[in-house]
Amino acid sequence: MPPPAISNIVFDIGWVFVRLNYRPLLEFLGARGAHAPDMATVTAAIALEEHECGREHGGEMLARLAALATEPVAHAELHARWVGMFELDTAMVALAHRLSEEHRVYLLSNIGDLHWAHLSREFGLHGIGHGALPSYLAGVMKPEAGIYAEAERRFALTPAHTVFVDDRDENIAAARARGWHGIVHQDYAGTRAALRALGVAC
C-alpha cells in the first residue's frame, strides 16, 4: 500500500491551539503610564522579534516592557500578565493528538522562552506530537525561509508530504514556496475539512 500523500502535519501555536487576550496586559501597562493602545504598538516598542528569535531572554524582554511605563512595575506582576494571555482551544489540541496516532505531528511557532515555558507547563503543549521548534531556539522567525529549512532538517520533513497549519497568510505562503502544503487556519471545522481534502483522515 502506498504511503499517504501527507505524512507530516506541522502546526503553529498562537491562534491555532491558543487564543490570545491582550487586553489585561494593555490595561496593566496603560494604568502605569505606558503608551499601550494596542499590542502592535507594544511589540514594536520593545522590539519583540529580538526575544522571539532568541537574541534576548525573557528577563531582558520584561525589563524592556517595564521601561515603557512611567510608574514602577513589579516584575512578578508583569510576568503574570505577559504569560496570562492565553485561552486553550481544546478541540484543536484534541485534533492534533488524534492526528499524531497516524501521522508525524510537529509544532512550529514564533514564540519566546517565557511563553513556551508557560504553555508547556500549564497546557502541556510540548507533549503534542513528535517535536517542536520554537523560533527562539531556531534563531529565526516565520515567514523567513530559514525557520522552515531548520524544521525540514530537524524533523526530516519531505516538503511534498508536509502540510503546515497557521493563521497567517504570509506564513503559509512561505511554507508553500518551499513545496509544503498549507492551510490558513480560521477555526476547527475549516481546518479539519481542509485536512480531509488533502486525504488526511481526521
Contacts in CASP RR format, 6 or more apart in sequence:
PFRMAT RR
TARGET T0000
AUTHOR 0000-0000-0000
METHOD contacts of the structure
MODEL  1
MPPPAISNIVFDIGWVFVRLNYRPLLEFLGARGAHAPDMATVTAAIALEE
HECGREHGGEMLARLAALATEPVAHAELHARWVGMFELDTAMVALAHRLS
EEHRVYLLSNIGDLHWAHLSREFGLHGIGHGALPSYLAGVMKPEAGIYAE
AERRFALTPAHTVFVDDRDENIAAARARGWHGIVHQDYAGTRAALRALGV
AC
3 161 0 8 1.000
4 103 0 8 1.000
4 161 0 8 1.000
4 199 0 8 1.000
4 200 0 8 1.000
5 161 0 8 1.000
5 198 0 8 1.000
5 199 0 8 1.000
6 103 0 8 1.000
6 161 0 8 1.000
6 162 0 8 1.000
6 163 0 8 1.000
6 181 0 8 1.000
6 195 0 8 1.000
6 198 0 8 1.000
6 199 0 8 1.000
6 200 0 8 1.000
7 103 0 8 1.000
7 104 0 8 1.000
7 158 0 8 1.000
7 161 0 8 1.000
7 162 0 8 1.000
8 103 0 8 1.000
8 104 0 8 1.000
8 105 0 8 1.000
8 106 0 8 1.000
8 155 0 8 1.000
8 157 0 8 1.000
8 158 0 8 1.000
8 161 0 8 1.000
8 162 0 8 1.000
8 163 0 8 1.000
9 96 0 8 1.000
9 99 0 8 1.000
9 103 0 8 1.000
9 104 0 8 1.000
9 105 0 8 1.000
9 106 0 8 1.000
9 162 0 8 1.000
9 163 0 8 1.000
9 165 0 8 1.000
9 195 0 8 1.000
9 200 0 8 1.000
10 105 0 8 1.000
10 106 0 8 1.000
10 107 0 8 1.000
10 108 0 8 1.000
10 151 0 8 1.000
10 157 0 8 1.000
10 162 0 8 1.000
10 163 0 8 1.000
10 164 0 8 1.000
10 165 0 8 1.000
10 175 0 8 1.000
10 180 0 8 1.000
11 17 0 8 1.000
11 92 0 8 1.000
11 96 0 8 1.000
11 105 0 8 1.000
11 106 0 8 1.000
11 107 0 8 1.000
11 108 0 8 1.000
11 128 0 8 1.000
11 164 0 8 1.000
11 165 0 8 1.000
11 166 0 8 1.000
12 107 0 8 1.000
12 108 0 8 1.000
12 109 0 8 1.000
12 142 0 8 1.000
12 164 0 8 1.000
12 165 0 8 1.000
12 166 0 8 1.000
12 167 0 8 1.000
12 168 0 8 1.000
12 171 0 8 1.000
12 185 0 8 1.000
13 107 0 8 1.000
13 109 0 8 1.000
13 111 0 8 1.000
13 119 0 8 1.000
13 125 0 8 1.000
14 20 0 8 1.000
14 109 0 8 1.000
14 111 0 8 1.000
14 167 0 8 1.000
15 167 0 8 1.000
15 185 0 8 1.000
16 89 0 8 1.000
16 92 0 8 1.000
16 165 0 8 1.000
16 166 0 8 1.000
16 167 0 8 1.000
16 185 0 8 1.000
16 191 0 8 1.000
17 88 0 8 1.000
17 89 0 8 1.000
17 92 0 8 1.000
17 93 0 8 1.000
17 96 0 8 1.000
17 123 0 8 1.000
17 125 0 8 1.000
17 128 0 8 1.000
18 86 0 8 1.000
18 87 0 8 1.000
18 88 0 8 1.000
18 89 0 8 1.000
18 119 0 8 1.000
18 123 0 8 1.000
18 125 0 8 1.000
19 86 0 8 1.000
19 87 0 8 1.000
19 89 0 8 1.000
20 85 0 8 1.000
20 86 0 8 1.000
20 87 0 8 1.000
21 85 0 8 1.000
21 86 0 8 1.000
21 87 0 8 1.000
22 38 0 8 1.000
22 39 0 8 1.000
22 85 0 8 1.000
24 81 0 8 1.000
24 84 0 8 1.000
24 85 0 8 1.000
25 36 0 8 1.000
25 39 0 8 1.000
25 42 0 8 1.000
25 81 0 8 1.000
25 82 0 8 1.000
25 84 0 8 1.000
25 85 0 8 1.000
26 36 0 8 1.000
26 37 0 8 1.000
26 38 0 8 1.000
26 39 0 8 1.000
26 42 0 8 1.000
28 77 0 8 1.000
28 78 0 8 1.000
28 81 0 8 1.000
29 36 0 8 1.000
29 42 0 8 1.000
29 65 0 8 1.000
29 68 0 8 1.000
29 69 0 8 1.000
30 36 0 8 1.000
30 69 0 8 1.000
32 69 0 8 1.000
32 70 0 8 1.000
32 71 0 8 1.000
32 72 0 8 1.000
32 73 0 8 1.000
33 69 0 8 1.000
33 70 0 8 1.000
33 71 0 8 1.000
34 42 0 8 1.000
34 68 0 8 1.000
34 69 0 8 1.000
34 70 0 8 1.000
35 41 0 8 1.000
35 45 0 8 1.000
35 68 0 8 1.000
36 42 0 8 1.000
36 68 0 8 1.000
42 65 0 8 1.000
42 68 0 8 1.000
45 68 0 8 1.000
46 61 0 8 1.000
46 64 0 8 1.000
46 65 0 8 1.000
46 68 0 8 1.000
47 64 0 8 1.000
48 61 0 8 1.000
49 141 0 8 1.000
50 56 0 8 1.000
50 61 0 8 1.000
51 57 0 8 1.000
51 58 0 8 1.000
51 60 0 8 1.000
51 61 0 8 1.000
51 112 0 8 1.000
51 113 0 8 1.000
51 136 0 8 1.000
52 110 0 8 1.000
52 111 0 8 1.000
52 112 0 8 1.000
52 135 0 8 1.000
52 136 0 8 1.000
52 141 0 8 1.000
53 135 0 8 1.000
53 136 0 8 1.000
53 138 0 8 1.000
53 139 0 8 1.000
53 140 0 8 1.000
53 141 0 8 1.000
54 112 0 8 1.000
54 113 0 8 1.000
54 135 0 8 1.000
54 136 0 8 1.000
54 137 0 8 1.000
54 139 0 8 1.000
55 139 0 8 1.000
56 64 0 8 1.000
57 113 0 8 1.000
58 112 0 8 1.000
58 113 0 8 1.000
58 114 0 8 1.000
59 114 0 8 1.000
61 114 0 8 1.000
62 75 0 8 1.000
62 78 0 8 1.000
62 79 0 8 1.000
62 82 0 8 1.000
62 114 0 8 1.000
65 78 0 8 1.000
65 82 0 8 1.000
66 73 0 8 1.000
66 75 0 8 1.000
66 78 0 8 1.000
79 114 0 8 1.000
82 114 0 8 1.000
82 115 0 8 1.000
83 114 0 8 1.000
83 115 0 8 1.000
83 118 0 8 1.000
84 118 0 8 1.000
86 115 0 8 1.000
86 118 0 8 1.000
86 119 0 8 1.000
86 122 0 8 1.000
86 123 0 8 1.000
88 123 0 8 1.000
89 188 0 8 1.000
91 188 0 8 1.000
92 188 0 8 1.000
92 191 0 8 1.000
93 123 0 8 1.000
93 125 0 8 1.000
93 128 0 8 1.000
95 188 0 8 1.000
95 191 0 8 1.000
95 192 0 8 1.000
95 202 0 8 1.000
96 105 0 8 1.000
96 128 0 8 1.000
96 129 0 8 1.000
97 128 0 8 1.000
97 129 0 8 1.000
98 202 0 8 1.000
99 105 0 8 1.000
99 195 0 8 1.000
99 200 0 8 1.000
99 202 0 8 1.000
100 128 0 8 1.000
100 129 0 8 1.000
100 130 0 8 1.000
102 201 0 8 1.000
103 200 0 8 1.000
104 129 0 8 1.000
104 130 0 8 1.000
104 155 0 8 1.000
105 128 0 8 1.000
105 129 0 8 1.000
105 130 0 8 1.000
105 131 0 8 1.000
106 129 0 8 1.000
106 130 0 8 1.000
106 131 0 8 1.000
106 132 0 8 1.000
106 133 0 8 1.000
106 151 0 8 1.000
106 155 0 8 1.000
106 157 0 8 1.000
107 125 0 8 1.000
107 128 0 8 1.000
107 129 0 8 1.000
107 131 0 8 1.000
107 132 0 8 1.000
107 133 0 8 1.000
107 134 0 8 1.000
108 132 0 8 1.000
108 133 0 8 1.000
108 142 0 8 1.000
108 147 0 8 1.000
108 148 0 8 1.000
108 151 0 8 1.000
108 164 0 8 1.000
109 116 0 8 1.000
109 132 0 8 1.000
109 133 0 8 1.000
109 134 0 8 1.000
109 135 0 8 1.000
110 135 0 8 1.000
110 141 0 8 1.000
110 142 0 8 1.000
111 119 0 8 1.000
111 134 0 8 1.000
111 135 0 8 1.000
111 136 0 8 1.000
112 134 0 8 1.000
112 135 0 8 1.000
112 136 0 8 1.000
113 134 0 8 1.000
113 136 0 8 1.000
116 126 0 8 1.000
116 134 0 8 1.000
116 136 0 8 1.000
119 125 0 8 1.000
119 126 0 8 1.000
120 126 0 8 1.000
120 127 0 8 1.000
125 132 0 8 1.000
126 132 0 8 1.000
130 155 0 8 1.000
131 155 0 8 1.000
133 147 0 8 1.000
133 150 0 8 1.000
133 151 0 8 1.000
133 154 0 8 1.000
133 155 0 8 1.000
135 141 0 8 1.000
135 142 0 8 1.000
135 147 0 8 1.000
138 146 0 8 1.000
138 147 0 8 1.000
138 150 0 8 1.000
138 151 0 8 1.000
139 147 0 8 1.000
140 146 0 8 1.000
140 147 0 8 1.000
140 150 0 8 1.000
141 147 0 8 1.000
142 148 0 8 1.000
142 166 0 8 1.000
142 168 0 8 1.000
142 170 0 8 1.000
142 171 0 8 1.000
142 174 0 8 1.000
143 168 0 8 1.000
143 170 0 8 1.000
143 171 0 8 1.000
143 173 0 8 1.000
143 174 0 8 1.000
144 174 0 8 1.000
145 174 0 8 1.000
145 177 0 8 1.000
145 178 0 8 1.000
148 174 0 8 1.000
148 175 0 8 1.000
148 178 0 8 1.000
148 180 0 8 1.000
149 178 0 8 1.000
151 157 0 8 1.000
152 159 0 8 1.000
152 162 0 8 1.000
152 178 0 8 1.000
157 180 0 8 1.000
159 178 0 8 1.000
159 179 0 8 1.000
159 180 0 8 1.000
160 179 0 8 1.000
162 180 0 8 1.000
162 181 0 8 1.000
163 180 0 8 1.000
163 181 0 8 1.000
163 182 0 8 1.000
163 183 0 8 1.000
163 195 0 8 1.000
163 198 0 8 1.000
163 200 0 8 1.000
164 171 0 8 1.000
164 172 0 8 1.000
164 175 0 8 1.000
164 180 0 8 1.000
164 181 0 8 1.000
164 182 0 8 1.000
164 183 0 8 1.000
165 182 0 8 1.000
165 183 0 8 1.000
165 185 0 8 1.000
165 191 0 8 1.000
165 195 0 8 1.000
166 172 0 8 1.000
166 175 0 8 1.000
166 182 0 8 1.000
166 183 0 8 1.000
166 184 0 8 1.000
166 185 0 8 1.000
167 184 0 8 1.000
167 185 0 8 1.000
167 186 0 8 1.000
168 184 0 8 1.000
169 184 0 8 1.000
172 182 0 8 1.000
172 183 0 8 1.000
172 184 0 8 1.000
175 181 0 8 1.000
175 182 0 8 1.000
176 182 0 8 1.000
181 198 0 8 1.000
183 191 0 8 1.000
183 194 0 8 1.000
183 195 0 8 1.000
185 191 0 8 1.000
192 202 0 8 1.000
195 202 0 8 1.000
196 202 0 8 1.000
END
